[in-house]
Amino acid sequence: MRKFFLSDFPLILIIFCYLFVIYLYSDFVPLWDGWIAMDTWILNAVSRPFNLFNFDSYGHPSMIYFLILGLSQYLDFGNVFWVHITNALLNIGAIIAFYEVIKLIFTNKNNKLELNFLTFLFAFYPVILANTFQVMPDYGVYLFFILFLYFFLKKKIILSLLAGISLVFSKESGFLLFCLVLMVDFGIVLLSRKFALKILKHEIQSKLIYVIPIILFILRFVVKTFFYKQSVIWEHIGSTGVSFYDKTFSPQVLARIPYSYILSVFVLNFNWILTIFAFLGILILMFGLVRKKASVFSETDTKNIIFIIFVFFGAFFLLTIFKTFTNPRYFLPIYPLLLILFYFGLITVIKQILFRRFLLIFIVVIFFFSNFFTFDPLSKKLFGTFKFGRHEILNMTSTSGECCGYGRDQLVYNLQYTQLHYILNEILMNIKPNNKTAIVYHPLEGTYILPRIDRTSFKRSVKLENTIDLYLTGGYGYMSNTYYPREIVFTFDAISDKPNELFYIEFPNMDNSDALNMFGKYYITESRRIYGNWGYEIPVRIMALKK
């Protein structure tokens, strides 16, 4: 025990720092679509008679991941703190698994200090850390993919099987990634040895147990379709057959989605630095294999790094083939692979140890602070920015023209989006609303941002009891044609009993001009208050009905 503590003390320190950051944000209530996952599915599933299928969300096979998150809600219903802690504990497992995977790949013991730095970079990778608090099935895919990858490479059959089942029952993409790993592994075996039926037979027999998750996935499809008569596929894919695009998107937007995806994976928030070294490493590896120069791989397990390369490109293809919103959470399984390839490129290109470590520490530092600030010049140039008080946030919808505003779930690329939650709580505690209060905002912000307010603290809440139902919220408009998300049809005109007073929240991620013009027909602005936290600001207009 003492030996383990001393040898892996840096890893223990990393986990401690990670838990400290989680604790700081532990009271965060999900925003936007994350609320749908947390509220409509997990809490409703817990409140009903137990059935695994209740934990599936919108046709996604999320039953295992959401069941794990929902266990705490059986003990303390509606307490979001326990959901975040559960996610954090799962992610600690992923951090340890990542550390063990890179030790399998990078075999030079003199580089252990660098592997600790790489693990710190992984633990505080902005997109991953930010999505810990935005509860969605995609996070489960990322978690169990890393765990499955580690147990699979270590040949721990039972543990890899359990991780694989959990991966498959987090989301459809988990099933695809599970199959991808098996295919890549089988392909490398065939390429690395002379083809023989004996080898083929042995590989099939040794991997036969991994058919179990596939059978269970098919069984879920059969049971839900023929016995429960429920949807087994996300509705936006289409009921007439599988389509590789979101059917609510216009052709113009769909044409720009691949570019937006590429930026989100290879450029976003200093990812371009990782990309440069990753591709340099891959090119040098290819050149070395052709020239049969083994010296460039002396610090690396060549078979494992080739395995990671194939899984990386396969995962990128599978996770980007379906065109929909540019939500960074969709690409969560790709980022750890990019980190591994980045380090491979780093040790391959830069042989001078002191300079390499200095550069690695510098990269770790800028990625760590990217959790709290947006300062990558290339990302700001390509995406553009909008103002959130004194801070700048990336305009994540600019590259594709997709819904909604400057971004909603798309903004979950670092922790800056959480300030919306904390400032909203400040606004609500100041207003002290009741069921006759009208709090409105741009309808594209989504009705889920203010679904419930705690009757005692006046903060946003996921609890079902002791909460306030506002007289009016943001659901007074809709998109007449989802092909054109910037064209809003406002329904406020049809409200006969208009409230005497409105509180209009000017969310910074929306262009509020059209909504304010609509309200301006009926209301005058009596005052405008600015609410803020750490330089982030949200104005609120107090509007009175015209006499």
C-alpha positions as CSV (number, residue, x, y, z in Angstrom):
1,M,0.0,0.0,0.0
2,R,2.8,2.4,1.0
3,K,4.6,1.6,-2.3
4,F,1.5,2.2,-4.3
5,F,0.8,5.5,-2.6
6,L,4.4,6.8,-3.2
7,S,4.6,5.6,-6.8
8,D,1.2,6.9,-7.8
9,F,1.0,9.9,-5.6
10,P,0.7,12.3,-8.6
11,L,-2.3,10.4,-9.8
12,I,-3.9,10.7,-6.3
13,L,-3.2,14.4,-6.3
14,I,-4.8,14.8,-9.7
15,I,-7.9,13.0,-8.5
16,F,-8.0,15.2,-5.4
17,C,-7.8,18.4,-7.5
18,Y,-10.5,17.1,-9.8
19,L,-12.8,16.3,-6.9
20,F,-12.2,19.8,-5.5
21,V,-13.4,21.4,-8.8
22,I,-16.4,19.1,-9.0
23,Y,-17.3,20.2,-5.5
24,L,-17.2,23.9,-6.5
25,Y,-19.8,23.2,-9.2
26,S,-21.7,20.5,-7.4
27,D,-24.9,22.6,-6.9
28,F,-25.1,23.3,-10.7
29,V,-28.6,22.5,-12.2
30,P,-28.4,21.4,-15.9
31,L,-29.3,23.9,-18.6
32,W,-31.1,23.3,-21.9
33,D,-31.3,19.7,-23.2
34,G,-29.4,18.5,-20.2
35,W,-32.5,19.3,-18.1
36,I,-34.5,17.0,-20.3
37,A,-32.2,14.1,-19.6
38,M,-32.0,14.8,-15.8
39,D,-35.6,15.8,-15.2
40,T,-37.9,14.1,-17.7
41,W,-36.1,10.8,-17.8
42,I,-34.0,10.0,-14.8
43,L,-36.3,11.5,-12.2
44,N,-39.5,10.3,-13.9
45,A,-37.9,6.8,-14.2
46,V,-37.1,6.8,-10.5
47,S,-40.6,8.0,-9.5
48,R,-42.3,5.1,-11.4
49,P,-42.4,1.4,-10.7
50,F,-39.0,0.0,-11.6
51,N,-38.4,-1.0,-15.2
52,L,-35.0,-0.8,-17.0
53,F,-36.7,0.6,-20.1
54,N,-37.9,3.6,-18.2
55,F,-34.3,4.8,-18.2
56,D,-34.1,4.9,-22.0
57,S,-34.3,8.5,-23.2
58,Y,-35.9,9.7,-26.5
59,G,-35.3,6.2,-28.1
60,H,-31.7,6.2,-27.0
61,P,-30.5,3.0,-25.2
62,S,-29.4,4.9,-22.1
63,M,-30.8,2.4,-19.5
64,I,-27.5,1.4,-17.8
65,Y,-25.9,4.9,-17.6
66,F,-29.1,6.6,-16.5
67,L,-29.9,3.8,-14.0
68,I,-26.4,4.3,-12.4
69,L,-27.1,8.1,-12.2
70,G,-30.6,7.4,-10.8
71,L,-29.6,5.2,-7.9
72,S,-28.9,8.2,-5.7
73,Q,-32.3,9.6,-6.5
74,Y,-33.9,6.7,-4.8
75,L,-32.4,7.9,-1.6
76,D,-32.5,11.7,-2.1
77,F,-35.0,12.5,-4.8
78,G,-34.2,15.6,-6.8
79,N,-30.8,16.4,-5.3
80,V,-28.6,17.2,-8.3
81,F,-25.5,17.1,-6.1
82,W,-25.5,13.3,-6.0
83,V,-25.9,13.0,-9.7
84,H,-22.7,15.1,-10.2
85,I,-20.9,13.1,-7.6
86,T,-21.9,9.9,-9.3
87,N,-20.6,11.2,-12.6
88,A,-17.4,12.4,-10.9
89,L,-16.8,9.0,-9.4
90,L,-17.3,7.3,-12.8
91,N,-14.9,9.8,-14.3
92,I,-12.3,9.1,-11.7
93,G,-12.5,5.5,-13.0
94,A,-12.0,6.9,-16.5
95,I,-9.0,9.0,-15.4
96,I,-7.3,5.9,-13.8
97,A,-8.2,3.9,-16.9
98,F,-6.6,6.6,-19.2
99,Y,-3.5,6.6,-17.0
100,E,-3.2,2.8,-17.3
101,V,-3.8,2.9,-21.1
102,I,-1.0,5.4,-21.7
103,K,1.3,3.3,-19.5
104,L,0.6,0.4,-21.8
105,I,1.4,2.4,-24.9
106,F,4.3,4.5,-23.7
107,T,6.7,2.0,-22.2
108,N,9.7,4.1,-21.4
109,K,9.7,4.4,-17.5
110,N,11.8,7.6,-17.7
111,N,8.7,9.3,-19.2
112,K,6.4,8.6,-16.2
113,L,6.5,12.3,-15.1
114,E,5.3,13.3,-18.5
115,L,2.5,10.7,-18.3
116,N,1.3,12.3,-15.1
117,F,1.2,15.7,-16.9
118,L,-0.8,14.0,-19.7
119,T,-3.2,12.5,-17.2
120,F,-3.7,15.9,-15.6
121,L,-4.4,17.3,-19.0
122,F,-7.0,14.6,-19.5
123,A,-8.6,15.1,-16.1
124,F,-9.0,18.9,-16.8
125,Y,-9.7,18.7,-20.5
126,P,-12.3,21.5,-20.9
127,V,-15.0,19.8,-23.0
128,I,-14.9,16.7,-20.8
129,L,-15.0,18.6,-17.5
130,A,-17.8,20.9,-18.7
131,N,-20.0,18.0,-19.7
132,T,-19.7,16.4,-16.3
133,F,-22.5,18.8,-15.2
134,Q,-24.6,18.6,-18.4
135,V,-26.2,15.2,-17.9
136,M,-26.7,13.5,-21.2
137,P,-26.2,9.9,-22.6
138,D,-23.1,11.0,-24.5
139,Y,-21.2,11.4,-21.3
140,G,-21.9,7.8,-20.5
141,V,-20.6,6.7,-23.9
142,Y,-17.3,8.6,-23.2
143,L,-17.0,7.1,-19.6
144,F,-17.6,3.5,-20.5
145,F,-15.6,3.7,-23.8
146,I,-12.4,4.6,-21.8
147,L,-13.1,1.9,-19.3
148,F,-13.8,-0.7,-22.0
149,L,-10.7,0.3,-23.9
150,Y,-8.5,-0.2,-20.9
151,F,-9.9,-3.5,-19.8
152,F,-9.9,-4.7,-23.4
153,L,-6.2,-3.8,-23.9
154,K,-5.4,-5.4,-20.6
155,K,-7.3,-8.6,-21.6
156,K,-9.5,-8.5,-18.5
157,I,-12.4,-10.3,-20.2
158,I,-15.1,-10.1,-17.5
159,L,-14.4,-6.4,-16.7
160,S,-14.2,-5.5,-20.4
161,L,-17.5,-7.3,-21.0
162,L,-19.3,-5.4,-18.2
163,A,-17.8,-2.1,-19.5
164,G,-18.8,-3.1,-23.0
165,I,-22.4,-3.8,-22.0
166,S,-22.5,-0.4,-20.2
167,L,-21.1,1.3,-23.2
168,V,-23.7,-0.3,-25.5
169,F,-26.5,0.8,-23.2
170,S,-25.5,4.4,-22.9
171,K,-26.4,5.5,-26.5
172,E,-26.4,4.1,-30.0
173,S,-22.9,5.6,-30.6
174,G,-21.7,3.4,-27.8
175,F,-22.8,0.3,-29.7
176,L,-20.9,1.5,-32.8
177,L,-17.8,2.2,-30.8
178,F,-17.9,-1.2,-29.2
179,C,-18.1,-2.9,-32.6
180,L,-15.4,-0.6,-33.9
181,V,-12.9,-1.7,-31.2
182,L,-13.6,-5.4,-31.9
183,M,-13.2,-4.9,-35.7
184,V,-9.9,-2.9,-35.4
185,D,-8.4,-5.5,-33.0
186,F,-9.4,-8.3,-35.3
187,G,-8.0,-6.4,-38.4
188,I,-4.7,-5.7,-36.7
189,V,-4.3,-9.4,-35.8
190,L,-4.8,-10.4,-39.5
191,L,-2.4,-7.7,-40.8
192,S,0.3,-8.4,-38.3
193,R,0.6,-12.1,-38.9
194,K,0.6,-14.4,-41.8
195,F,-3.0,-15.4,-42.5
196,A,-3.9,-18.9,-41.2
197,L,-7.1,-20.6,-40.4
198,K,-5.7,-21.6,-37.0
199,I,-5.0,-18.0,-36.1
200,L,-8.4,-16.9,-37.3
201,K,-10.2,-19.7,-35.4
202,H,-8.3,-18.8,-32.1
203,E,-9.1,-15.1,-32.4
204,I,-12.8,-15.9,-33.0
205,Q,-13.0,-18.2,-30.1
206,S,-11.2,-15.8,-27.7
207,K,-13.5,-12.9,-28.6
208,L,-16.7,-14.9,-28.9
209,I,-17.8,-13.6,-25.5
210,Y,-18.1,-10.1,-26.8
211,V,-21.1,-11.2,-28.9
212,I,-23.1,-10.9,-25.6
213,P,-23.5,-7.1,-25.7
214,I,-24.5,-7.2,-29.4
215,I,-27.2,-9.9,-28.6
216,L,-28.5,-7.8,-25.7
217,F,-28.6,-4.7,-27.9
218,I,-30.7,-6.6,-30.5
219,L,-32.9,-8.1,-27.8
220,R,-33.7,-4.6,-26.5
221,F,-34.8,-3.7,-30.0
222,V,-37.1,-6.7,-30.3
223,V,-38.6,-6.3,-26.8
224,K,-39.3,-2.5,-27.2
225,T,-40.7,-2.9,-30.7
226,F,-42.9,-5.9,-30.3
227,F,-43.8,-6.0,-26.7
228,Y,-43.7,-2.4,-25.4
229,K,-44.6,-0.8,-28.8
230,Q,-42.1,2.0,-28.0
231,S,-39.6,3.9,-30.2
232,V,-36.1,2.4,-30.4
233,I,-34.6,5.2,-32.4
234,W,-34.3,9.0,-32.0
235,E,-37.2,10.6,-33.8
236,H,-35.1,13.1,-35.8
237,I,-33.4,10.2,-37.7
238,G,-36.7,9.4,-39.4
239,S,-39.3,6.7,-39.2
240,T,-39.1,5.7,-42.9
241,G,-35.5,4.4,-42.5
242,V,-32.1,5.4,-41.1
243,S,-30.9,8.7,-42.5
244,F,-27.5,10.2,-41.8
245,Y,-28.8,13.7,-41.0
246,D,-31.2,15.5,-38.7
247,K,-34.4,15.8,-40.7
248,T,-35.2,19.2,-39.1
249,F,-32.1,20.8,-40.7
250,S,-32.1,22.7,-44.0
251,P,-29.8,21.6,-46.8
252,Q,-27.8,24.8,-46.4
253,V,-27.0,24.1,-42.8
254,L,-26.4,20.4,-43.4
255,A,-23.8,21.3,-46.0
256,R,-21.8,23.3,-43.4
257,I,-22.1,20.8,-40.6
258,P,-19.0,18.7,-41.6
259,Y,-16.8,21.8,-41.4
260,S,-18.3,22.7,-38.0
261,Y,-17.6,19.1,-36.8
262,I,-14.0,19.3,-38.0
263,L,-13.4,22.6,-36.1
264,S,-15.0,21.1,-33.0
265,V,-12.7,18.1,-33.0
266,F,-9.4,19.4,-34.3
267,V,-9.4,23.2,-33.5
268,L,-11.7,24.1,-30.7
269,N,-10.1,25.6,-27.6
270,F,-6.4,24.9,-28.5
271,N,-7.2,21.5,-29.9
272,W,-5.2,22.6,-33.0
273,I,-2.0,22.2,-30.9
274,L,-2.9,18.6,-30.2
275,T,-3.8,18.0,-33.8
276,I,-0.5,19.3,-35.2
277,F,1.6,16.9,-33.0
278,A,-0.9,14.0,-33.5
279,F,-0.7,14.1,-37.3
280,L,3.1,14.7,-37.3
281,G,3.4,11.6,-35.1
282,I,1.2,9.6,-37.4
283,L,3.1,10.7,-40.5
284,I,6.5,9.8,-38.9
285,L,5.1,6.4,-37.9
286,M,3.9,5.7,-41.4
287,F,7.3,6.7,-42.8
288,G,9.1,4.6,-40.2
289,L,7.0,1.5,-40.9
290,V,7.7,1.9,-44.7
291,R,11.4,2.3,-44.1
292,K,11.4,-0.2,-41.3
293,K,13.1,2.1,-38.9
294,A,12.2,0.9,-35.4
295,S,14.2,3.6,-33.6
296,V,11.4,6.1,-33.8
297,F,9.2,3.7,-31.8
298,S,11.6,2.9,-29.0
299,E,9.5,4.6,-26.4
300,T,6.2,3.2,-27.6
301,D,4.3,-0.1,-28.0
302,T,3.9,0.0,-31.8
303,K,1.0,-2.4,-31.9
304,N,-1.0,-0.4,-29.3
305,I,-0.4,3.0,-30.9
306,I,-1.5,1.6,-34.3
307,F,-4.6,0.2,-32.6
308,I,-5.3,3.7,-31.2
309,I,-4.8,5.4,-34.6
310,F,-7.3,3.1,-36.3
311,V,-9.8,3.5,-33.4
312,F,-9.3,7.3,-33.5
313,F,-10.1,7.6,-37.2
314,G,-12.9,5.0,-37.0
315,A,-14.5,6.9,-34.0
316,F,-14.2,10.2,-35.9
317,F,-16.0,8.7,-38.9
318,L,-18.8,7.1,-36.8
319,L,-19.4,10.1,-34.5
320,T,-19.5,12.6,-37.4
321,I,-21.3,10.6,-40.0
322,F,-24.7,11.7,-38.6
323,K,-25.3,15.5,-39.3
324,T,-27.0,17.2,-36.4
325,F,-26.2,20.0,-33.9
326,T,-22.5,20.8,-33.3
327,N,-22.6,19.8,-29.6
328,P,-19.1,19.1,-28.4
329,R,-20.4,16.3,-26.2
330,Y,-21.0,14.1,-29.3
331,F,-17.3,13.9,-29.8
332,L,-16.3,13.1,-26.2
333,P,-14.8,9.6,-27.0
334,I,-12.5,11.1,-29.6
335,Y,-10.7,13.6,-27.4
336,P,-8.9,11.1,-25.1
337,L,-7.6,9.4,-28.3
338,L,-6.5,12.7,-29.6
339,L,-4.6,13.3,-26.4
340,I,-2.8,10.0,-26.7
341,L,-1.8,10.7,-30.3
342,F,-0.7,14.2,-29.4
343,Y,1.7,12.8,-26.8
344,F,2.9,10.2,-29.3
345,G,3.7,13.0,-31.8
346,L,5.3,15.0,-29.0
347,I,7.8,12.3,-28.0
348,T,8.4,11.4,-31.7
349,V,9.1,15.0,-32.9
350,I,10.9,16.4,-29.9
351,K,13.6,14.3,-28.5
352,Q,15.2,16.9,-26.2
353,I,13.6,16.0,-22.8
354,L,13.8,19.3,-21.0
355,F,12.3,21.3,-23.9
356,R,9.6,18.6,-24.4
357,R,8.6,18.8,-20.8
358,F,8.6,22.6,-20.8
359,L,6.3,22.5,-23.8
360,L,4.1,19.8,-22.3
361,I,3.7,21.8,-19.1
362,F,2.9,24.9,-21.1
363,I,0.1,23.1,-23.0
364,V,-1.3,21.6,-19.7
365,V,-1.4,25.1,-18.2
366,I,-3.3,26.7,-21.2
367,F,-5.7,23.9,-21.4
368,F,-6.4,24.1,-17.6
369,F,-7.2,27.8,-17.8
370,S,-9.3,27.2,-21.0
371,N,-11.8,25.7,-18.6
372,F,-12.5,29.2,-17.2
373,F,-11.7,31.6,-20.1
374,T,-11.9,31.6,-23.8
375,F,-8.6,32.9,-25.1
376,D,-7.6,30.6,-28.0
377,P,-6.9,33.1,-30.9
378,L,-7.6,30.6,-33.6
379,S,-10.9,29.5,-32.2
380,K,-12.0,33.1,-31.7
381,K,-11.0,33.9,-35.3
382,L,-12.8,30.9,-36.9
383,F,-16.0,30.8,-34.7
384,G,-16.3,34.4,-33.8
385,T,-17.4,35.5,-30.3
386,F,-20.2,37.2,-28.4
387,K,-20.0,39.2,-25.2
388,F,-21.0,37.7,-21.8
389,G,-20.4,40.7,-19.6
390,R,-16.7,41.5,-19.7
391,H,-15.9,38.0,-21.1
392,E,-16.0,36.5,-24.6
393,I,-17.6,33.2,-25.5
394,L,-17.3,31.4,-28.8
395,N,-20.2,31.8,-31.2
396,M,-20.6,28.1,-31.8
397,T,-23.4,28.3,-34.4
398,S,-21.6,30.7,-36.7
399,T,-19.9,28.1,-38.8
400,S,-23.0,26.1,-39.6
401,G,-25.9,28.5,-39.1
402,E,-27.7,26.0,-37.0
403,C,-30.2,26.6,-34.1
404,C,-30.1,28.3,-31.6
405,G,-28.8,31.8,-31.1
406,Y,-25.1,31.8,-30.6
407,G,-25.3,28.4,-29.0
408,R,-27.0,26.5,-26.2
409,D,-25.7,22.9,-25.7
410,Q,-23.0,23.9,-28.2
411,L,-21.6,26.3,-25.6
412,V,-20.7,23.4,-23.3
413,Y,-17.0,23.4,-24.4
414,N,-15.7,24.9,-21.1
415,L,-17.1,25.9,-17.7
416,Q,-18.1,29.5,-18.7
417,Y,-21.6,28.4,-19.6
418,T,-22.3,27.5,-15.9
419,Q,-22.3,31.2,-15.1
420,L,-25.8,31.4,-16.7
421,H,-27.0,29.2,-13.9
422,Y,-25.4,31.2,-11.1
423,I,-26.6,34.5,-12.4
424,L,-30.1,33.2,-13.0
425,N,-30.2,32.2,-9.3
426,E,-29.2,35.7,-8.4
427,I,-31.9,37.1,-10.6
428,L,-34.6,34.8,-9.1
429,M,-33.5,35.5,-5.5
430,N,-33.8,39.2,-6.2
431,I,-37.2,39.0,-7.9
432,K,-38.6,36.5,-5.5
433,P,-41.2,35.2,-8.0
434,N,-44.6,33.6,-7.3
435,N,-47.1,31.9,-9.5
436,K,-48.3,35.3,-10.8
437,T,-44.9,36.4,-11.9
438,A,-44.1,36.7,-15.6
439,I,-40.4,36.1,-16.4
440,V,-39.8,36.0,-20.2
441,Y,-36.8,35.7,-22.6
442,H,-36.1,34.8,-26.1
443,P,-38.0,31.6,-27.0
444,L,-34.9,30.0,-28.6
445,E,-33.3,29.9,-25.2
446,G,-35.6,26.9,-24.5
447,T,-38.4,26.5,-22.0
448,Y,-36.2,24.1,-19.9
449,I,-34.0,26.9,-18.6
450,L,-36.7,28.0,-16.1
451,P,-39.0,25.0,-15.5
452,R,-39.1,25.0,-11.7
453,I,-38.1,27.4,-8.9
454,D,-37.7,26.4,-5.3
455,R,-40.4,28.1,-3.2
456,T,-38.0,28.6,-0.3
457,S,-34.6,29.6,-1.8
458,F,-36.0,30.9,-5.2
459,K,-33.2,29.0,-7.0
460,R,-33.6,26.8,-10.0
461,S,-34.4,23.3,-9.0
462,V,-35.1,19.8,-10.4
463,K,-37.3,18.9,-7.4
464,L,-41.0,18.2,-8.0
465,E,-42.3,19.4,-4.7
466,N,-42.3,22.9,-3.0
467,T,-41.7,24.6,-6.3
468,I,-43.2,27.6,-8.1
469,D,-44.9,27.5,-11.5
470,L,-44.5,30.9,-13.1
471,Y,-47.4,32.6,-14.7
472,L,-45.5,33.1,-17.9
473,T,-42.0,32.0,-19.1
474,G,-40.2,31.8,-22.5
475,G,-42.7,29.6,-24.3
476,Y,-44.5,32.3,-26.2
477,G,-42.9,31.7,-29.6
478,Y,-41.9,28.9,-32.0
479,M,-40.1,28.3,-35.2
480,S,-42.6,28.3,-38.1
481,N,-40.1,26.3,-40.1
482,T,-37.3,24.4,-38.4
483,Y,-35.3,24.8,-41.6
484,Y,-34.9,28.5,-40.8
485,P,-34.3,28.6,-37.0
486,R,-33.9,32.4,-37.0
487,E,-37.5,33.0,-38.1
488,I,-39.7,33.0,-35.0
489,V,-43.5,33.2,-34.9
490,F,-44.5,35.0,-31.6
491,T,-47.7,33.9,-30.0
492,F,-47.8,36.5,-27.3
493,D,-50.4,38.5,-29.3
494,A,-52.9,35.7,-28.7
495,I,-52.7,36.0,-24.9
496,S,-55.8,37.9,-23.9
497,D,-54.9,38.4,-20.2
498,K,-51.5,40.0,-20.5
499,P,-49.7,40.5,-17.2
500,N,-49.2,44.1,-16.0
501,E,-45.5,43.5,-15.4
502,L,-42.8,41.5,-17.2
503,F,-39.2,40.6,-16.3
504,Y,-37.4,40.2,-19.6
505,I,-34.0,38.3,-19.2
506,E,-31.6,39.4,-21.9
507,F,-29.6,36.2,-22.3
508,P,-26.2,37.0,-23.9
509,N,-26.3,34.0,-26.2
510,M,-29.3,35.3,-28.1
511,D,-30.0,38.3,-30.3
512,N,-32.8,39.7,-28.2
513,S,-33.9,42.4,-30.7
514,D,-36.8,40.6,-32.3
515,A,-38.3,39.5,-28.9
516,L,-37.9,43.0,-27.4
517,N,-39.5,44.6,-30.5
518,M,-42.5,42.3,-30.1
519,F,-42.9,43.1,-26.4
520,G,-42.4,46.8,-27.2
521,K,-45.8,46.8,-28.9
522,Y,-47.4,46.3,-25.5
523,Y,-44.9,47.3,-22.8
524,I,-42.5,50.1,-21.9
525,T,-39.2,49.5,-20.1
526,E,-39.4,51.1,-16.7
527,S,-35.9,50.0,-15.6
528,R,-33.0,47.8,-16.5
529,R,-30.9,45.9,-13.9
530,I,-27.6,44.3,-14.4
531,Y,-26.9,41.1,-12.5
532,G,-23.4,39.7,-12.5
533,N,-20.8,37.3,-11.2
534,W,-17.0,37.3,-11.7
535,G,-17.4,39.8,-14.7
536,Y,-20.3,37.8,-16.3
537,E,-23.4,39.9,-16.7
538,I,-27.1,39.4,-17.6
539,P,-29.4,42.4,-17.9
540,V,-33.0,42.2,-16.9
541,R,-35.7,44.6,-18.1
542,I,-38.6,45.4,-15.9
543,M,-41.4,46.2,-18.3
544,A,-44.9,47.6,-17.6
545,L,-48.0,47.2,-19.7
546,K,-48.9,50.3,-21.7
547,K,-52.0,52.1,-20.5
